[in-house]
Each structure stands twice: as structure tokens, then as C-alpha cells.
């Protein structure tokens, strides 16, 4: 395994941990709040979906960085 492959794997691996934890932390209390107050479920659900979309955007950025590392750095000519 070359260094750029390890860098790409770490970029997507570490970049996906944060949003995964964040979504888990946000979804638990949101579902509990919907269970306690079903009348507010619509507002809570909307805010939760927006927050999840922002969290997922971070992992998509990590994926883009990993792909750039693989296909741009990996295909760069070797130094002479």
C-alpha cells in the first residue's frame, strides 16, 4: 500500500466518524422529544432532517477529498 492510498483511507474513515456520531447524538433526543410531544413532531422532524443534511455534507466533503487524493495525487508523475 502506498502512502496516498493510506491518506485517502484515513480521510474518508476519519471524515465519516464525526457526522455518524453527530447524527446519532441528534437523532436520539429528537425521537424522544417526538415521543413525549407528538404535536411538535413536524417541527422537530424538519429541524432534524436539516441538521442531518448538514452533517452528511461533511462526510461528502471527506469523500471528495479522498477521491482527489486517489485520482489526482495517485496519478501524479513520479519525481525525477
C-alpha positions in Angstrom: 0.0 0.0 0.0 1.3 3.4 -0.9 1.1 6.5 1.2 -1.6 8.2 -0.9 -3.8 5.2 -0.5 -3.5 5.3 3.2 -4.1 9.0 3.2 -7.3 8.5 1.2 -8.5 5.8 3.5 -7.9 7.9 6.6 -9.6 10.9 5.0 -12.8 9.1 4.4 -12.6 7.0 7.6 -12.0 9.8 10.0 -14.2 12.1 8.0 -17.2 9.8 8.4 -16.8 9.2 12.1 -17.8 12.7 13.2 -21.0 13.0 11.2 -22.0 9.5 12.2 -21.6 10.3 15.9 -23.3 13.6 15.4 -26.4 12.1 13.7 -26.6 9.5 16.4 -26.4 12.1 19.2 -29.0 14.3 17.4 -31.5 11.6 16.5 -31.9 10.0 19.9 -33.2 13.1 21.7 -35.2 14.1 18.7 -37.0 10.8 18.7 -37.5 11.0 22.4 -39.0 14.5 22.1 -41.4 13.3 19.3 -42.5 10.5 21.6 -43.1 12.9 24.5 -44.9 15.5 22.4 -46.4 14.2 19.2 -47.9 17.5 18.4 -44.4 19.0 17.8 -43.2 16.1 15.7 -43.5 18.0 12.5 -41.2 20.9 13.6 -38.8 18.5 15.3 -38.6 16.2 12.2 -38.0 19.2 9.9 -35.2 20.6 12.0 -33.7 17.1 12.4 -33.6 16.5 8.7 -31.9 19.8 8.1 -29.3 19.1 10.8 -28.7 15.6 9.3 -28.2 17.0 5.9 -25.6 19.4 7.1 -23.8 16.6 9.0 -23.9 14.4 5.9 -22.4 17.2 3.8 -19.3 17.0 5.9 -18.9 13.3 5.1 -19.4 14.0 1.4 -16.6 16.6 1.6 -14.4 13.9 3.2 -15.3 11.6 0.3 -14.4 14.3 -2.2 -11.0 14.8 -0.5 -10.4 11.0 -0.5 -11.2 10.8 -4.3 -9.0 13.8 -5.0 -6.1 12.1 -3.1 -6.7 8.8 -5.0 -7.1 10.2 -8.5 -5.0 13.3 -8.6 -2.2 12.5 -6.2 -2.2 8.9 -7.2 -1.8 9.7 -10.9 0.9 12.4 -10.4 4.1 11.7 -12.2 6.9 10.4 -10.0 9.6 13.0 -9.1 12.9 12.6 -11.0 
